[in-house]
């Protein structure tokens, strides 16, 4: 895979079936994809094998697999706090276990990275929820090390400085960042270009997504077509190059009814910018 290969996060295609989505990504000219965890009906050896064969046959690289969990909702900030990642102590153990199952899928796909949203960190680092989330991430990092996998935590719900302190507290070389510039804008947690400077030693994987700032504090911003939001995509790509990032530029599109043309335009834009 070349440096700064333009990739796509498979769910951006708006196609639920992974094999169908892989075929469509290939048809659009993508050779690098990020996958989600496999849906229930794919968790049989036959289905899994067929998908692996397809990916191999089409010479597609899987750069990362995203761990997400049943019951997560990004409706608004309060719902994100209640439902996303390892924050809820009652769901934490089950989700750690599920992450490790997804890690096995990543190994099978030849992906070196698992990404996830860990959930909103409490501001008080002595809070038992903060400490529980820290222990969860340390534990998963330790387990993934044996599989040669990196655990990349997605940005957005924390400021860059808070994320950096958390990573320092984790203190593991295989726990890094999946940088999503739009999330920082959607959650109002800071200028993403400046955040890259703060987190530059920690970036394992990136999303290329655009968005608008929240209309008022406490609300979420809205996703935009690449180049039409507030990220400043040319400056983002330039900054990634400046800090020495060489991994894929994985396009993510989670909204809108014109996904395919949007992805085609985004791919073209990034191929010119990289
Ligand atoms: Mg993202």
Boltz pocket constraint, residues with backbone or C-beta under 6 A from the ligand:
constraints:
  - pocket:
      binder: B
      contacts: [[A, 154], [A, 180], [A, 183], [A, 207], [A, 209], [A, 252]]
      max_distance: 6.0
